[in-house]
C-alpha cells in the first residue's frame, strides 16, 4: 500500500482514538480495540484475519504484562496495608535530620513509587507531606508535596513493574525488561536531585490554597521524629487512573478529595471507591501497633531489584549457554524476582505481623482488582500496536519521519509526547508510540542498550508536558489545594523539566553506546 495512504490511515486512527477517549469519554480499553479493528480493515487486513490478529496482539502483550503488573500490585498492596510507606518516610527523616525533611520525603517517595501505583502511593503520603511541611515551617504543603508527586509519577512512567513501561518493553524487547528496570532506576537518581532543586524554585512563591486544604493544613500537627510506626494510619485508596484514563481524572479526584479532607480516624474504605479502587481504614485492629521496620520494607522493595541486577550482570559476565548463566537468568527474570518478593512480603509483612491466611489472601486479591483494569488496557494497547505493525502503518509513519531527518530516539520521544499531550493517558501514549516505532526498531540494527534507551525515551514522552487532561495533574493539585493555573506553573513545569532533561541525558548516552 502507498506509504502516504498508510500515513493518512495513521492520522485517521489517531483522530478517532482521541475523539472517542476525549469527547465521547469511552473507556480506553474499548476505544483502543475499536480503533485497532478500523485500522486493520483500512490497512488491508482480510476481514477473516482481523479477529485472530486482535487475539494475537492481546496474547502477545499480556504474557509479561499480566505477570509483572499483577505481582507488582500484590507486593505494593501488602506494603501499603502494613504502613510501609509511612515507616520509610519517617526513617528517612530521622536519618537526614529535621533540616532535610523535604529531601528525606523525596528519597522515601522514590522507594515507595517503585512497587506502588502513583495515585495510591501519593495518597498514602499526603498526611506525611502535610506533617513534614508543617515541621519544616512552610506556609503550605506545596513546597514538599509537588516535587514528591512529580518524582513519583516520573518513576511510574519509567520503571517496571508499572504498566506503560512494561507494555512498551514487551513490544520492543521483552528480554530487556531487567535492563530497562535498572536503567530506569539509574536515571531516576539524578532526576531526584533535579526535581528537588527546580522544585524549590518553582514552589518558592506563596500559593493561594483552596479553603478545604488551607483548613486541613492549619489543623495538621508537625511531624515528630522518632515516632515512626506509632502515628495514625492514613486511609488510602487507588487504582491506576493516572496511567489508564486521563479523561476520567475529575471524577477520580472528586472521590479522592473527600477522602483526603476527612479526619484521619473517620475515613474508611467506602470513602474512596471510584474506578474500582480499594481502600483501608486506619482503625483496622489487626494492624494497630504492628508496623514493620523500615529496614524490612526497604529490603523487600530492593529484593527484586537486586535479583534483576544479578540476572542482568550475570548474563554479561558468565559464559552464554552455561549452567551458571541459565541459573542467574532464571533468578534474575523480573517475573520470578517479583514472585519471590511477593512471597517474602506475604510472610514477613503479613504473617509475622499478625495477619491470618484469609487476611493476606483478601489484601492480595483486592490489589488485583485495579490491576486487572490496567492489564486489560495495556493488552488493548498491544492489540493496536500489533495492527500498526502488521498493516505497515507504523513503518510508514516512522519511515516518513526518519526520512525527514528525525533520529529514532527523538522520534520515539516525540510520538509519545504527542499522544500524551493530546489525550492525557500515559499508558495509551506509551503503547501507541511503541506500536508506531516497533517495526523500525525490530528491523534496525540496534544494540540492546540502544533499544533500552528508545523504550525509556517513550516513557519520558509520556511524562512531559502533563496538563489538565491527565488525572495525575488533578490528583496532585487537588490534594495540595492548588488552582488549575498554579498546577500548570508547578506540576506541568516540573514534569516537563524532568522529561526534557532526561531526554537530553539519554541523547548523550546514545552517542557513546
N, C-alpha and C positions, 0 to 999 in steps of 0.2 A: 504494500500500500504506500502511496505517496507520503513522504515524511511530513510535508506541510499539512496534509489531511490528518495525519496522526496527531500533530501538534494541535490542530483545531479540535480534535476529539478530546485531547487532554484538557484544553481550555474549557470545553463544554462540561466535561466531567467535574472539574473543579468548581465551576459556576453552580452546577446542580447540587454538589455537596455542600457548598456554602449556603445556598438558598434553603435547602432542607434543614440544615442544622440551625442557622441563624434566624431565618424568617419563619419557617414552619415549626421550629422547635422539636423536630424529630429527634428521637434518641440516636446517638452517634452510631450504635450498632446497626439499626435499621437503615440509616442514611448511607452508610458505607456499603452495605450489601446491595441496596438498590442501585447505587452509582456503579458498583462493580458489574452488575448484570447489564446495565445500559452501555457501559464502556466495552464490555465483551462483545455484545451484539454489534455495536457501531464499529468495533475494530476487526470485524470479520470472523469471529469465532462462530463455527456452526452451532445452530440452536441446540442440537442434541448434546453438544460438548460443554455448554455453559454451566449447567449444574455440577457435573463432575469436576470442572475446573474450580468452581467455588469450594467444593468439598476438599479438593486437593490443597487449595490455598489455606483453608481453615486448619486442616490437619497438620500441614507443614509448619505453621506458625505456633500452634498450641503445644506441640511437643515440649519445647523448652519453656514457653511462657507459663503454662499451667503449673509445671513443677516449681519454677523459681518464684513466681508471684504467689502461688498458694503457700509454699513453705515459708517464704518471707513474711507473708501476712500472719501466719501462725506464730512465728518467732516474735514478730512485732506485737501481736496481741498479748502474748504472755508477759513480755516486758512492760507493756502498757498497763496491764491489770495489776501487776505486782508493784507498781510505783517506781519502776526502774529509771524512768526519765528524771523524776524528781531527785532521786538519790545521786545520780550522776551530776546533775546541776549543782547540788549542794556540795558534793565532794570537790568539784572543780573550783567552786567559790572559796572553799576552805584552803585549797592548795595554792591559789593565786592571791588570796587576801581580799579584804574589803575594798581596796582601791582599784581592783581589777575585776569587778563583778561583771561588767559588760563582756570583757574578754573571756571570762570563765564560762558565762552562759553561751557565748558564741561557740566555743570549743565543745561544750556539752551538747549543744543542739546539733552539731555536726555528727557526733556519735549517734545520737538518738535518731537522726534522719536517715541513717543507713538502713535499718530494718523496718522503720515505721513510715507509712504514707504521710505525705506532707501535712495534709489538713488535720489528721489525727494528732500527729506529733506537735504541731503548733498549738492546737487547742490544749493539749496536756500542759504545755509550758506557759500558757497565758498567766495563770496565777503566780508563777515563779517570776515571770517577766515584770509583773506589777510590783512584787515584793522587792526584787533586786533594784528596780528603777527607783523605788522609794528609798531604799537603803543608800543608793548612790547619790541621792539628793536631786534627782531630775524632777522637773515640774510635770512630767507626763511619762507614759510608758514607751513613747515612740523611739527615743534615742537608743534604747536597748532592744525593743521589740522588732523594729523594722529590719535592722541588719540580720537578726536571728531568722526572721521569716524568709528573707531573700536568700540567705545562705542555705536554709533547709530546702527551699524549692529548687535551688541550683543542684543540690545533691540528688533530689528526687528525679531530676531530668538527666543526670549524667552518670549515676552509679547504680548498677543492678543490685538488688532484685526488683527495682521499680519498673513498671510495665513498659513505658515508652522506650527506654534504652534497651531493655530485654528484647522487645519486639524488633527494633531496628537491627540489633546484633544478630538475632535469629535469621533475619533476611539477608544480611550481608556477610556474616561469618560466624556461624553458630559455635564453631570450635574456638572462637576467640573470646568467649564470654569471660573467662578468667582474666585475660589480659586487659579487656575493657574495664573490668571491675577495679583492678589495681591501678590502671591509668587514670580512671575517673577519680579515685581517692587521692592519687598524687596531685592531680590538677586542682582538687578542692583545697589543698593546703595553702597555696599562695592566694587563692580566692578568699579564704578565711581572713587573711591579713588585709586584702584589698577591700572587702566589704566592711571591715572594721574602720579602716582609715577613711574611705569615701563616705561611709555611713555617718561618721562623726561630723563630717562637713555638711552632708545633706540634711541631717536632722538637728543641726545646731540652732535653728530658729525655734521660737515658741509656737507650737501649733494649737489652734483652737480645737478642743476636743468636743465630741458630742456630749450632751448633758448626762447621758447614762454612764458613759465611760469616765467622765470627769468625777461624777459622784462615786463610782466604784473605786476609782484611783484614790480619791480623798479618804475613803474608808479602809484602804489597804494598809496593813501594818508592814513595817520594814522587815526585810529578811534578817533572821538571826542565825549566824553561822554557828555550826556545832550542834544544830538540832535536826540534821538530816534524818529523815525517816520517822520523825515524831510529829510533823505537822499534819494538817488535814489533807486528805487525798482528794484532789480536784476531780470532779467527774469529767469524763472525756467521751467523745464520740467521733465517728468519722467514717467516711468512705473515700473513694478516690476521685471525688468530684473535681478536684483541681486538675487532675490529669485526664479525666474522661470526657467531661462535657462542660466546656466553658460557658455554654449558653444557659446552663441551669444554675449559675452561681448565685443569683439573687435569692432564689428560694432556699438554697442550701444555707446561705448565711443568715437568712431570716430565722431559721430554726436554731442555728448555731449561736446567734447573738443572744437569744433568750436564755440559752444555757450559760453563756459566759457572764451574763449580768445577774444571774440568780445567786443567792448566798451559797457558799461552798457546801454547807451542810444540808441545803434544801434541794440540790439538784439530783435528779435520778435519771435512770436510763430512758425513761419515757420523755424526757425533755429534749432529746435530740435523736429523732428518728427519720429525718428527711433523707431520701435517697437510699434507703436500705441500711442506714448507719446503725451501729450498735453503741451502747453507752453503758457506763458503770456508775454505781453510786459510791460515794466516799464512805457510806455507812456500812459497807459490807463487813459484817462482824468477823468473818474468817480472815480478812486481810488486816484488821486492826493490829498494830504493833508488830507486824510480820514483814516489814520491809526488808528486801535483800540488801546486801552490802554493795557499795558502788563498784568495788573491785570485781565482784562476781558478775554483775551486769555488763561491765566493760569487757570482761573476759569472754562472755557469751557472744557479744557483738563482734569481737575480734576473732573468735574461733573460726568461723567460716572464711574470713579474710585471710587468716594465716594458712588454712588448708588450701585455699585457692592459690596463694603465693607459693606454697610448697609444690603444688602441681605445675604451676607455670614455670617457676625457676628450675625445678627438677627436670622438666621436659627439655629445657635448653641445655642442661649440663650432662644429663645421662645419655647413654647410647640409645639411639632410636631403635625400638623393637625389643629392647632388653626387658627382662622380668622386672627389674627395678623401675624402669621407665613406665611400664604398664601399671605398676602399683602406685607410684606417685601420681600418675594421671588419673587413676581411679579415686584416690584420696582427695585430689585437688579439683575434681569435677564440681562446678558450682552447685549442681543439684544435690550431690552427695554431701558437700560441705554444709549446705543449709539444713539437710536432713539431720546430720549429726548435731548441729547447733540447736535445732528444734527439739530433738530428743533430750539433749542435755538440759535445755531450759525447762522442759516438762518436769524433770526430776528435781533439778537444783532450785528452780524458782517456784515450782508448783508443789510437789510432794514434800520437799524439805521445809516448806513454809505453811504446811497445814492443809493444803488442798487435797480433797479426795479425788478418786479417779473420775467421778462424774463431773466434778467442777472443772477439772482440766479438760475433759472432753467438751464441755459446754463452751469454755473460753476459746478453744481451738476451732470448734465448729462455727462459733459466732464470728471469728475472724475471717472465715471463708465466704461469708455472705457478701460483704462489699467486694472482696477479691474476685468473686465469680463475675460480677459486672465488669470489672476491669479486664479479666481474662477474655470475656466474650467480645468486648470492644476491640481488644488487641488482636483477637483472631479475625474479626471482620476487617480490620486494617490490613492484616496479612492477605486476606482474600482480594482486597482492592490492589495491593501490591503485586500479587500473582497475576491478576488480569492485566495490569500495566506492563508487566514483563512479557507475558505471552502474546499480547496484541502488538508489541513493539512500540507502544505509546511512550513508555518510559525511555526507551533508547532514542526515540525521535526527539523528545524534549531535551534529554541530556546532550545528544549529539549536536543539536542546534546551538545550545549554549556553549558547549565546548568549542565548536567551530568559531563562535564569536570571541573566543579567547578567554572564557571564564574557566579558571582551574577547577579541577574536580572537587578539591577541598572547599573552596569558596562556593561552588555550585551546590554542594550538599547543605552548607550552612544557609545560603540564601533561599533555597526552596523550602526548607523547614521554617525559616523566618517568615516567609510569605504566608504559609499556611497558618502559622501561629498568630500573626497579626490579624489575619482575616477572620479566623473563627475561634481562637482562644484555647482550644484543647491541645495540650501538649502531646497526648497520645496520638491523636489524629495527625498532628503536624509531623511527628517523627516517622510514623509508619507510611504516610503518604510520600514524604521525601525519600525514605528508603526505597519505596517502590519505584520511584522515578529514576533513581541512580543505580538501582540494583543490577540491571543488565550491563551498564557501563563498568561497574565495579567488578562484576564477575568475569567480564571479557577482558578487562585490563590486566596488565602485568604489575599488580601492586603487591608490595610486601605485606606481611601480616601487620606490622606496625602502621603502615600507611592506611590499611583498611580500618584499624582501630581509630586512627585519627579522623577518618571520614565519619565513622559512627559517632564519635564524640562531637564532631562539628554539627551533625544533625541534632544531637542533644542540645548543643549551645544555641542553635537556631530556635529551638522550642522554648528557650528561656528568655531570650532577648525581646525587648520592646513589649513586654507583657502589659496589658492595659485593661480596660473595663469589661472586655468580653471574656476575661479569664477569671474563673471563680477563685483562684488563688489571690487575685487582686482584692476581691471583696472580703475574703476571709481575713486577710491581713489588715485591711483598712477598717473594717467594722469592729474587729476585736481590739484594735488600738484606738478607735474613736476618731478616725480621720475623715475629712471630706473627700469627695472624688478628686478635686483639684490637688489637695495635699497628697493623696495617694499617687497621683501621676508624678508629683515632684519627688516622691520618695521611692515607692515600690518600682515604678517604671524606670526611673533613673538608675536605681541600683541593679535591677535585673539586666538592664542594657549594659551597664558598666562591667558587670561580671561576664556577660555573654560575649561582648565585643573584645574585651581584654583577653579572655581565654582563647578566643578565636585567633588573636594575634600570636599568642604563645604557641598554639597548635601549628600556625603557619611557620614559625621559626623552627619548631621541631621537624616539620615536614621537609625543610631544606637540608636536614642532616641525616634523615632516615631514607 
